[in-house]
Amino acid sequence: MTQRLLVLDTASLYFRAFFGVPDSLRSPDGRPINAVRGLLDFISRLTDEYRPTHLACCWDNDWRPAWRVQLIPSYKAHRVAESSGSGITEMSHSAATKVEDSPDDLAIQIPMIIDSLNALGIAIVGKDGYEADDVCGTLARTSGIPTEVVTGDRDLFQLVDDERRIRVLYTARGVGKHDRVDDAWIRNRFGVPAAGYRDFATLKGDPSDGLPGVAGVGEKTAASLITTYGSIEGILAAASRPDSAIAAGVRAKLAAAIDYLAVAPDVVGVVDDLDLGVTLDDLVLPDAPADPDRFAELTETLGLGGSADRIRAALGTEGR
């Protein structure tokens, strides 16, 4: 049997489920369950399609780590929940964690998601002080087996590695219409190899994450610089040489952003060497709910209906 790991950027998926699945889906006692059912259906669909032998739901134990904020204070600053108390207090598998501003109807579903995954026996993996991206990166780069990372976040394109058999299943157009991102896909879309994506993203910035980038350097210029000089280090070295082909205007822009460029690669870069306290054996996808009585109870009390049937069927799929 060919081993294959499916790594889920879990918050990316349950946010998509919450906003994409009708909020008319309610438990018998009236609680919203659209994120719960949507996430279970996503897992069912992906499991049916890719037949993984191992699966991990990666968790944001800290969605805005202090060490990243220390390097770039604007990092995700605009997403911080107001002190009035809006936002989720999320129970991870290990600790309560304050996360970004989100609707109350999603907040109350997080414990339901955790309960359901635990009853199914699907591994939840997180690391205090780190984001799910870092957990995804560590698992992908250390698994030693073909790995698909499921996310709607382009930052994780930096993990793509054809030689290591790591690709991203990019869900921006929906889980049912996801893109299979490999090195050729990234080169075609952005004009840089996957190995250069981190530095490409650093140069152009990302307002959604509070990363300013180098002012005046857009995607085309960033791609040209990465293609020509290979990395930010190579670009800055070239910019310091009077005889290099970098235009004077671009040199000036790079010089103005030199403090940002000194720290941003570490903020944008995914940590890939965390001690997560799990092995591949801990990530084996069960062929039936690990706690069938508890999952049956959740199915009834939450009204999981067809979503419960589909996930049980997906776990029992032959040929994985």
C-alpha positions in Angstrom: 0.0 0.0 0.0 1.4 3.4 -1.0 1.5 5.7 2.0 0.2 9.2 1.6 -0.3 12.1 4.1 -3.1 14.6 3.8 -2.3 17.8 5.9 -5.2 20.1 6.5 -4.9 23.8 7.3 -8.0 23.3 9.5 -9.0 26.9 10.2 -8.8 27.7 6.5 -11.3 24.9 5.8 -13.8 25.6 8.7 -13.9 29.3 7.8 -14.7 28.3 4.2 -17.3 25.9 5.5 -18.9 28.5 7.8 -19.2 31.1 5.0 -20.1 28.7 2.3 -22.5 26.3 3.9 -26.0 27.7 4.7 -26.4 28.8 8.2 -29.9 27.3 8.2 -28.1 24.0 9.2 -28.9 23.8 12.9 -28.7 21.2 15.6 -32.0 19.9 17.1 -31.6 22.4 19.9 -31.0 25.3 17.5 -27.2 25.7 17.5 -25.5 26.5 14.2 -23.6 23.5 12.8 -22.7 24.6 9.2 -19.0 24.8 9.9 -19.0 21.4 11.6 -20.9 19.7 8.8 -19.0 21.5 6.1 -15.6 20.6 7.5 -16.6 16.9 7.9 -17.9 16.9 4.3 -14.6 18.5 3.1 -12.6 15.8 4.8 -14.9 13.1 3.4 -14.5 14.4 -0.2 -10.7 14.8 0.1 -10.3 11.4 1.6 -12.4 9.8 -1.1 -10.4 11.6 -3.8 -6.9 11.1 -2.5 -7.1 8.0 -0.4 -4.6 9.1 2.2 -3.2 6.6 4.7 -2.5 9.4 7.1 -4.2 12.6 7.9 -3.6 15.6 10.3 -5.8 18.5 11.1 -3.2 21.2 11.8 -4.2 23.8 14.4 -3.5 27.4 15.2 -2.4 27.2 18.8 -1.4 30.8 18.3 -2.7 32.5 15.2 -0.4 35.6 15.7 2.7 34.5 17.5 4.5 37.1 19.6 7.9 36.3 18.0 6.5 37.2 14.5 4.8 40.4 15.9 8.1 41.4 17.5 9.8 41.2 14.2 7.0 43.0 12.3 4.5 44.7 14.6 1.9 45.2 11.8 1.7 41.4 11.3 -2.0 40.6 11.3 -2.6 43.7 13.5 -5.8 44.6 11.7 -7.3 41.2 12.6 -6.9 41.5 16.3 -10.3 41.3 18.1 -11.4 44.4 19.9 -11.2 44.4 23.7 -15.0 44.4 23.8 -14.7 40.6 23.6 -15.6 39.9 20.0 -13.7 37.0 18.5 -13.2 33.4 19.3 -11.8 31.8 22.4 -10.9 28.6 20.8 -10.2 25.4 22.7 -7.4 23.7 20.9 -6.4 20.1 21.7 -4.0 21.5 24.4 -5.0 25.0 25.4 -7.4 27.8 25.2 -6.2 30.3 22.6 -7.5 33.8 21.7 -7.9 33.9 17.9 -8.9 36.5 15.4 -12.2 38.4 15.2 -14.8 36.0 13.9 -18.6 35.6 14.1 -20.1 34.2 17.3 -21.9 31.5 15.3 -18.5 30.1 14.3 -17.0 30.5 17.7 -19.5 28.1 19.4 -18.8 25.5 16.7 -15.1 25.1 17.4 -15.6 22.8 20.4 -18.1 20.7 18.3 -15.4 20.4 15.6 -12.8 19.3 18.1 -15.2 16.8 19.7 -16.1 15.3 16.4 -12.5 14.9 15.2 -11.5 13.3 18.5 -14.4 10.9 18.3 -13.5 10.0 14.8 -9.8 9.5 15.8 -8.5 12.1 13.3 -5.4 13.6 14.7 -5.4 17.3 15.7 -1.8 18.7 15.8 -0.7 22.0 17.1 2.2 23.7 18.8 2.0 26.4 21.4 3.5 29.6 20.1 3.1 28.7 16.4 0.5 28.9 13.6 -1.1 26.0 11.7 1.2 27.0 8.8 4.2 26.0 10.8 2.6 22.7 11.8 1.8 22.0 8.1 5.3 22.8 7.1 6.9 20.6 9.7 4.7 17.6 8.9 5.1 18.1 5.1 8.8 18.4 5.2 9.5 15.6 7.7 6.9 13.0 6.8 9.1 11.2 4.2 6.0 10.2 2.3 4.0 11.9 -0.5 2.1 14.8 1.1 -0.7 17.1 0.1 -1.3 20.3 2.1 -4.9 21.5 1.8 -5.3 25.2 2.3 -6.7 28.4 0.9 -3.5 30.3 2.0 -1.0 31.1 -0.7 1.8 31.4 1.9 2.0 27.6 1.9 3.0 27.5 -1.7 6.6 27.8 -0.4 6.2 24.1 0.8 5.7 22.8 -2.7 8.6 20.5 -3.6 8.4 18.1 -6.5 11.5 16.1 -5.4 10.1 15.6 -1.9 6.6 14.9 -3.4 5.0 17.8 -1.5 2.2 19.7 -3.3 -0.6 22.0 -2.2 -4.3 21.5 -2.8 -5.3 25.1 -3.1 -9.0 25.7 -2.2 -9.4 29.4 -3.1 -12.0 28.4 -5.8 -13.6 25.9 -3.4 -12.8 22.4 -2.2 -14.6 20.9 -5.1 -12.6 23.0 -7.6 -9.2 23.0 -5.9 -6.0 23.4 -7.8 -3.2 20.9 -7.5 -0.2 23.1 -7.0 3.2 21.8 -8.0 6.4 23.6 -9.1 5.2 24.0 -12.7 1.9 25.5 -11.5 3.7 28.1 -9.5 6.2 28.9 -12.3 3.2 29.4 -14.7 1.2 31.5 -12.3 3.9 33.7 -10.7 7.0 33.3 -12.8 9.2 31.9 -10.0 10.0 28.4 -8.8 8.4 27.1 -5.7 11.8 27.4 -3.9 11.7 31.2 -4.5 8.1 31.7 -3.4 8.9 32.8 0.1 11.2 35.6 -1.0 8.8 36.5 -3.8 6.0 36.9 -1.3 8.3 38.9 1.0 9.1 41.4 -1.7 5.5 42.0 -2.9 4.0 41.9 0.6 0.5 40.8 1.7 -1.9 43.5 3.1 -4.2 40.7 4.4 -1.4 39.7 6.8 -0.2 43.2 7.5 3.0 42.7 5.5 3.9 45.9 3.6 6.4 44.4 1.2 8.8 46.7 -0.6 7.0 49.8 -1.6 6.7 50.1 -5.4 7.7 46.5 -6.0 4.8 44.5 -7.4 4.5 40.9 -8.6 6.3 41.4 -11.9 9.3 43.2 -10.5 9.5 40.7 -7.6 9.4 37.8 -10.0 12.0 39.3 -12.3 14.4 39.9 -9.3 13.9 36.4 -7.9 14.4 34.8 -11.4 17.6 36.8 -12.0 19.2 36.8 -8.5 17.6 33.7 -6.8 16.9 35.1 -3.4 16.6 38.3 -1.3 20.2 37.8 -0.3 21.3 37.6 -3.9 19.2 40.6 -4.8 20.6 42.8 -2.1 24.1 41.7 -3.0 23.5 42.7 -6.6 21.9 46.0 -5.6 25.1 46.9 -3.7 27.2 46.5 -6.8 27.4 49.6 -9.0 27.7 47.4 -12.1 24.6 45.3 -11.6 21.6 45.5 -13.9 19.2 46.5 -11.2 17.7 49.9 -12.1 18.4 52.9 -9.9 14.8 53.2 -8.9 14.5 49.7 -7.8 17.8 50.0 -5.8 16.3 53.0 -4.0 13.2 51.0 -3.1 15.2 48.1 -1.8 17.4 50.4 0.2 14.3 52.1 1.8 13.0 48.7 2.8 16.2 47.3 4.1 15.0 47.0 7.8 11.9 45.2 6.6 13.9 42.8 4.4 16.2 41.9 7.3 13.3 40.3 9.3 10.4 39.7 6.9 11.7 36.4 5.5 11.5 34.9 8.9 8.0 36.1 9.4 6.8 35.0 6.0 8.8 31.7 6.1 7.1 28.6 7.4 8.8 26.9 10.4 9.5 23.3 9.4 11.4 21.8 12.3 9.0 21.9 15.3 8.9 19.1 17.9 5.2 18.3 17.5 5.3 15.2 19.8 3.7 13.0 17.1 5.0 10.4 14.7 3.5 9.1 11.5 1.9 6.3 13.5 -0.1 8.9 15.4 -1.5 10.2 12.1 -2.8 7.0 10.6 -6.3 7.6 9.3 -8.7 5.2 11.1 -11.0 3.0 9.1 -13.9 3.6 11.5 -14.6 6.1 14.3 -12.2 5.6 17.2 -15.0 6.2 19.7 -18.1 5.0 17.8 -20.5 5.6 20.8 -19.3 9.2 21.3 -19.5 9.9 17.5 -23.0 8.4 17.5 -24.0 10.7 20.4 -22.6 13.7 18.6 -24.4 12.7 15.4 -27.7 12.7 17.3 -27.2 15.7 19.5 -25.7 17.9 16.8 -27.9 16.6 14.0 -24.9 15.7 11.8 -27.1 13.6 9.5 -25.6 12.9 6.1 -22.3 14.4 7.0 -21.8 11.7 9.6 -22.7 9.0 7.1 -20.3 10.4 4.6 -17.3 10.6 6.9 -17.9 7.1 8.2 -18.1 5.8 4.6 -14.9 7.7 3.7 -13.0 6.3 6.6 -14.0 2.8 5.5 -13.1 3.3 1.8 -11.3 0.2 0.6 -8.0 0.5 -1.2 -6.5 3.3 0.9 
